Amino acid sequence: MDIIYLRDLRIETVIGIFDWERRIKQVVSLDLEMAADISKAAASDAIEDTLDYKSVAKRLIEFVGASEFQLVETLAERVAEIIREEFGVQWIRLSINKQGAVRGARDVGVIIERGQRG
C-alpha cells in the first residue's frame, strides 16, 4: 500500500479544558499519512483515480475549524473517522499537536493509527 500524506495542516479551533481556552481559537497542526493505492492514478494521470488530498484538507479545515472539543484525543478520533468513512481510507496515522500547551515544551499532542495498513 502506498501513502499519501499531508504535513502541518494548521487550523484554528476552540480546543481545551480551561475556561480561557473555551473563549479563544488556538492553532492545531495536523500531520496525516493515509494508505492509498496510487497505481491507477499513476497510470491514468487523473485526479479521480486517487485520494484527493486537497478535498481531504478542505473537509478537515471545515470540520476542525467549527469544532469545540475539550480534548485533542476526541478531535483526533473524529478526524480519523471522517477520513476513513468519507474518503474510503483503510488506514490512517494522524498526529495532532497543540503548540505552546505546556510551558517548556515546543508542542504536545497525540498520534493515532486506525484501520489496517494493507
C-alpha positions in Angstrom: 0.0 0.0 0.0 1.2 3.5 -0.8 0.9 6.5 1.4 -0.5 9.9 0.6 0.4 12.5 3.3 -0.4 16.0 4.5 2.0 17.8 6.8 1.5 20.7 9.2 -2.1 21.4 8.2 -2.7 24.3 10.5 -6.3 25.1 11.6 -7.7 27.5 14.2 -10.3 25.9 16.5 -11.6 26.0 20.1 -9.8 23.3 22.0 -9.1 22.8 25.6 -10.4 22.3 29.1 -9.7 25.6 30.7 -12.2 28.5 30.7 -9.8 30.8 28.8 -9.3 28.1 26.1 -13.1 27.9 25.6 -13.2 31.7 24.7 -10.4 31.8 22.1 -9.3 29.9 19.0 -6.0 28.1 19.1 -4.0 26.7 16.2 -3.7 22.9 16.0 -1.4 21.3 13.5 -2.3 18.0 11.8 0.0 15.5 10.1 -1.7 12.8 8.2 -0.5 9.6 6.5 -3.2 7.8 4.6 -3.0 4.4 2.9 -3.8 4.5 -0.8 -3.1 2.5 -3.9 -1.8 5.1 -6.3 -1.1 2.8 -9.2 -4.3 3.5 -11.1 -3.8 7.3 -10.8 -0.2 6.9 -11.8 -1.3 5.1 -15.0 -4.2 7.4 -15.8 -2.8 10.8 -14.6 -6.4 11.6 -13.4 -7.3 13.1 -10.1 -10.5 10.9 -10.0 -8.3 7.8 -9.6 -6.5 8.9 -6.4 -7.2 10.2 -2.9 -7.6 13.9 -3.5 -5.6 15.5 -0.7 -7.0 18.9 -1.4 -10.5 17.6 -0.8 -9.3 16.0 2.4 -7.7 19.3 3.6 -10.8 21.3 2.8 -13.1 18.9 4.7 -10.8 18.9 7.7 -10.4 22.7 7.7 -14.2 23.0 7.7 -14.8 20.4 10.4 -11.9 21.2 12.8 -12.5 25.0 12.4 -16.1 24.6 13.5 -15.4 22.1 16.3 -15.2 22.9 20.0 -13.7 19.8 21.7 -12.1 19.8 25.1 -9.6 17.1 24.3 -7.2 16.6 21.4 -7.9 12.9 21.8 -11.5 13.4 20.8 -10.6 15.6 17.9 -8.2 13.0 16.6 -10.8 10.3 16.7 -13.4 12.4 14.9 -10.9 13.4 12.2 -9.8 9.8 11.7 -13.5 8.7 11.4 -14.1 11.4 8.7 -11.1 10.4 6.6 -11.9 6.7 6.8 -15.7 6.9 6.3 -16.0 9.9 3.8 -12.8 9.2 1.8 -12.7 5.4 2.0 -9.2 5.3 3.6 -8.4 1.9 5.1 -5.5 3.0 7.3 -4.5 6.4 8.7 -1.8 7.7 11.0 -2.7 11.1 12.4 -0.7 13.4 14.6 -2.4 16.5 16.1 -0.4 18.9 18.1 -1.1 22.0 20.2 1.9 24.2 20.2 2.5 26.1 23.5 0.1 24.0 25.5 2.8 23.0 28.0 5.3 25.5 29.3 8.8 24.5 28.4 7.7 22.2 25.6 7.6 23.2 22.0 4.4 21.2 21.4 2.3 18.4 22.8 -0.3 16.2 21.1 -1.4 12.7 20.1 -0.6 10.2 17.4 -3.2 7.7 16.5 -3.4 4.9 13.9 -6.7 3.5 12.8 -7.5 0.7 10.4 -5.4 -1.9 8.5 -2.4 -0.7 6.5 -2.9 -3.3 3.9 
